[in-house]
Amino acid sequence: MYAVIKAGGKQQKVKTGDIIEIELVKGQEQGESVTFSPILVVDDDGKSHFGKDLGKAVVKAKLVGEEKGDKVKIFKYRPKTGYAKRQGHRQMYTLIEIEDVSLGKRASTKKAEPPSAPADLPAEPASAEGEAAPEA
């Protein structure tokens, strides 16, 4: 079973046991649990659930730690003016481990059976035009 969650402005496909990087989550400590409830898609053994079909689907995760991402080099240059600017950036990420992907409690989708005929009514209607049914 996997789910597509939205975390840090990005969409991530996750399943139980995955460790992923998301944008830095401030105010949370290592070992705390986090839940993602606005889930986009959940696949349950080949059957996809999305939109209102998700119900109360939840992805539970545990904070593992923080780390810096790869360095991004920024170089701005304008020809013939002597303008050149160099800059670098390393984004901080929070590592989370996915503990559980569940659809939650859903209402049953089975249709109600039509009411059966009451027992006191005869099973077959009487013959038309007043003909008497043969008695046996």
C-alpha positions as CSV (number, residue, x, y, z in Angstrom):
1,M,0.0,0.0,0.0
2,Y,1.4,3.4,-0.9
3,A,0.2,7.0,-0.7
4,V,1.0,10.3,-2.3
5,I,1.3,13.0,0.4
6,K,1.9,16.8,0.2
7,A,4.7,17.9,2.4
8,G,6.7,21.1,2.2
9,G,5.1,22.2,-1.0
10,K,6.1,19.0,-2.8
11,Q,4.3,15.7,-3.5
12,Q,6.0,12.5,-2.3
13,K,5.1,8.9,-3.0
14,V,5.5,7.0,0.3
15,K,5.0,3.5,1.7
16,T,5.6,2.0,5.1
17,G,9.2,1.9,6.1
18,D,10.4,4.7,3.7
19,I,12.7,7.5,5.0
20,I,12.2,10.7,3.1
21,E,13.4,14.3,3.2
22,I,10.9,17.1,3.6
23,E,11.3,20.8,4.1
24,L,12.5,21.7,7.6
25,V,9.8,21.3,10.2
26,K,10.4,23.8,13.0
27,G,9.3,23.3,16.6
28,Q,9.4,19.5,16.5
29,E,11.9,17.3,18.2
30,Q,13.4,14.0,17.1
31,G,11.2,11.0,17.9
32,E,7.9,12.9,17.7
33,S,5.2,11.6,15.5
34,V,3.6,13.5,12.6
35,T,0.4,12.8,10.7
36,F,-0.3,13.8,7.1
37,S,-4.1,13.9,6.5
38,P,-4.6,15.9,3.3
39,I,-3.6,12.9,1.2
40,L,-3.9,13.0,-2.6
41,V,-3.9,9.3,-3.6
42,V,-3.8,6.0,-1.8
43,D,-3.3,2.7,-3.6
44,D,-4.5,-0.4,-1.8
45,D,-3.2,-3.5,-3.6
46,G,-4.0,-2.2,-7.1
47,K,-7.2,-0.3,-6.1
48,S,-6.7,3.4,-6.2
49,H,-8.6,5.8,-3.8
50,F,-8.7,9.5,-4.4
51,G,-10.9,12.5,-3.7
52,K,-14.0,11.8,-1.5
53,D,-13.2,8.1,-1.7
54,L,-10.3,8.6,0.7
55,G,-12.5,9.2,3.7
56,K,-10.2,9.6,6.7
57,A,-7.0,8.2,5.2
58,V,-3.9,9.1,7.3
59,V,-0.2,8.6,6.9
60,K,1.7,8.4,10.3
61,A,5.4,9.2,10.4
62,K,8.2,9.7,13.0
63,L,10.8,12.4,12.9
64,V,14.3,10.9,12.6
65,G,16.5,13.9,12.4
66,E,17.7,16.9,10.4
67,E,20.4,17.3,7.7
68,K,21.6,19.8,5.1
69,G,21.0,19.1,1.5
70,D,23.4,19.4,-1.4
71,K,25.1,22.8,-2.1
72,V,23.5,24.8,-4.8
73,K,25.9,27.2,-6.6
74,I,24.4,30.5,-7.8
75,F,26.4,32.6,-10.3
76,K,25.1,35.8,-11.7
77,Y,27.0,37.4,-14.6
78,R,26.4,40.4,-16.9
79,P,28.8,40.6,-19.9
80,K,30.8,43.7,-20.6
81,T,30.0,45.4,-17.3
82,G,32.3,43.7,-14.9
83,Y,29.3,42.4,-12.8
84,A,29.8,38.8,-11.4
85,K,28.2,37.6,-8.2
86,R,28.8,34.2,-6.6
87,Q,26.6,32.7,-3.9
88,G,25.8,29.3,-2.4
89,H,22.9,27.8,-0.5
90,R,22.4,24.6,1.5
91,Q,18.8,23.8,2.3
92,M,17.9,22.2,5.7
93,Y,15.7,19.1,5.5
94,T,13.9,17.0,8.1
95,L,14.2,13.3,7.8
96,I,11.0,11.3,8.5
97,E,10.3,7.6,8.6
98,I,6.9,6.5,7.4
99,E,5.3,4.2,10.1
100,D,1.8,3.5,8.7
101,V,-0.4,4.2,5.7
102,S,-4.1,3.6,6.5
103,L,-7.4,4.3,4.9
104,G,-9.1,4.8,8.2
105,K,-12.7,3.9,8.9
106,R,-14.9,4.0,5.8
107,A,-18.6,3.6,5.5
108,S,-19.6,0.4,3.7
109,T,-20.3,1.0,0.0
110,K,-22.7,-1.9,-0.4
111,K,-26.2,-0.9,-1.6
112,A,-29.2,-1.7,0.6
113,E,-31.2,-4.6,-0.6
114,P,-34.8,-3.8,-1.8
115,P,-37.4,-4.7,0.8
116,S,-38.9,-8.2,0.3
117,A,-42.6,-8.8,-0.2
118,P,-44.6,-9.1,3.0
119,A,-45.5,-12.7,3.9
120,D,-49.3,-12.0,4.2
121,L,-49.7,-11.1,0.5
122,P,-50.2,-13.9,-2.0
123,A,-47.2,-14.7,-4.2
124,E,-49.2,-14.6,-7.5
125,P,-51.9,-12.1,-8.3
126,A,-55.4,-13.3,-9.0
127,S,-56.4,-14.0,-12.6
128,A,-57.9,-11.1,-14.6
129,E,-61.6,-10.6,-15.4
130,G,-62.9,-12.4,-12.4
131,E,-62.0,-15.9,-13.4
132,A,-61.6,-18.1,-10.5
133,A,-58.3,-19.8,-9.9
134,P,-58.6,-23.6,-9.9
135,E,-58.4,-25.1,-6.5
136,A,-56.5,-28.2,-5.9
